[in-house]
């Protein structure tokens, strides 16, 4: 692999991490796709940064679970869908008067909800210890 390609992959991964982190705090800016993109780019550009991202104590478990096993815990699903619908409803009610923009927001919400609900579930640690 050329040095320029490796550098582009690392820069792209770093930008994706930054945007993903901003997305945690900014409504309508998705977090997960940018963090998954960062993992993808780092895996091809720098194993050290890839391992560091997946080893991060705040987002590592979430990312690993989604990226490697394509699943979410029930708690993550509930939190994600609650926040998604709250932001979509508020955006549709307060940010636009356009019927087509509200339709697009609704379509995005339905598509993301469908995707999340179709992901296999993984038990939370607290649920596993209760059994």
Secondary structure, 3 states (H helix, E strand, C coil): CCHHHHHHHHHHHHHHHHHHHHHHHCCCCCCHHHHHHHHHHHHHHCHHHHHHHHCCCCCHHHHHHHHHHCEEEHHHHHHHHHHHHHHHHHHHHHHCCCHHHHHHHHHHHHHHHHHHHHCEEECCHHHHHHC
